[in-house]
Amino acid sequence: MLSQLLPIQSTALNEEALPTVNARDLHTFLGVGKDFSNWIKDRIQQHEFVEDQDVIVFAKFGENPKGGRPAKDYALTLDAAKHIAMSEHTPKGREARQYFIQCEKEYRRMVRGELKPKVPTLSERYLNGNSHETVLADFKLLIGLNQLSPGMDANQSFLGAVGQMEVMGVQLRPLLAPQALALESPHRCAELRPTDMARRFGILRRDGKEDPAAVNRLLADRGYQTRTAKETLAWTPTDKGWPFAVVKDVPRATVQGGRPVRQLFWKDGILECIAEALTRLGTQRMIATSNQFSLSLQ
């Protein structure tokens, strides 16, 4: 059998199972600059492909993250995939065409009984062809490196390494017991913003709204965080603050240069530290606002 250049799947068509290739996989392999949706529609029109003969169209499961209609996937017969590959007029396209030709030959031999389908080994199916020893060594290394990150607990390091192995093509989730992926991390608790803490302690501005800036100054004065100018994370936890800190990327938000925006949250254990700090503050000034107080920190 060929080492797979592109995944070949079996798709039911007119009560017959045919070898097909996912159009998105082909689009990625060919390195097409055009967005997938317009590209595949243009190729179907260009080659006059017939639905349920040359191409099978089906909706992807779940909602379209960008809104609107659900995204579509396309399964191409090997013959249709060959035509598309050649129309790109690139070395990648010619390479893909030769690969599909060989796949068709093997499929015909299999149908004639000359070639028995190969059952993939565990290593081929889940470990990207790597040996168990290599995967285990890489997995342990990633866990160890993750644990060096400040504020990263053991279970976060483990789950993070699972995700990092997936990026490398190694699928560990099917091989792990369900409970290994569902362990509660020690930090699983309320993750609070400065606004949440201001509301909880009644730290308000003169207009009666929560004062997160005062909370940030308090945390900085007590040595839990420090200001980081011109960074995606405005405040950075100190060594004293990291045990209480949770740093997350803000979904779908980036700054100049493509860096993700990061946000600092605090575990609820920080509340006791703030309460103690407020008790010890001798320069705080309380201003009555309804049934709460506005706190001004000097």
Steps between C-alpha positions, in 0.01 A plus 500: 500500500604855439607721786213744495575837348137596561245304707282276284159423642215272400178683409166338419374602155204333332525202736869460414798587718748707301841634595481879536710786626378789712509819294621704798799267541580540129464879523744508794751268329502702179565819696228692320489866601131541420251429780364145494131571443549708183782277376302174509192662342716634216663160443166318497372746240824495299507121465120466478494251785168333570383478861465141629710384206829688516455678831294434813394810692401485864458751782756499778369419844438793733447865433709722280725693748478804273120491500267441210449166333694193620830444321512229232746221437565331168614143433666472157536182301862428415433585136354838597791562737746427215335758276511764772862423589614543140304824454720667763807465272743468791749230608268423792215448255701257286614314811139465618388377155761221494399404852131471405590289195686255724210495746260413218726213390511358851123536535442303178738228617314486830163467324640212289620331817865537411573726793356456846422819689767572754387536860693798641712432803448693821808704418373585150149581616570716804873563537575641154731205431721567803604231742337478842833581663548818294148624568531431873833683519363803312184501713698498826726775371204724413340443841826597669539814288140603570555464873778759478242765408402711803154419633468175298375211712573133430168423333518807278848389394369152417201621297713762329748232392213293357401798283859566397543140389188536285665791318786258424251250354493266801149419625520401866138567599363169360769311694442665837239404756210751507581603856851603391346777289241602758714552810421817687787745504577650841432845356142409400324767698354842446726705274453863597571826320592817692145621429358190672717556806410869512132406499551240771680740737300809409802678352324765294574823318330824593233431237406178679648261242756229576860622507724227351790746477501531881509121531794481260687764701429308819629174350810680375562673835476165680751343258267267307547658158705755313420735215621390153485787255470442123417132544187300417463429873467831687584349841736208562480287816809498721643188660272577793198539274540203261344243737177701479519600131343358183611651166284440192497605136190700409319314217496668158697802622848596381725802510739637241732230374244224547571438867197381698362728770556352845298557816586442864245336729534418869403184687262555789782435748615857435186631674636418844821687418303806389279491807808489723660787306187713533487434873860614545470809283499802728475759223179383337221751467140378493231706328140382544325410177153354553550191716862453386818697533744654257859419589777740408850355537783743564 
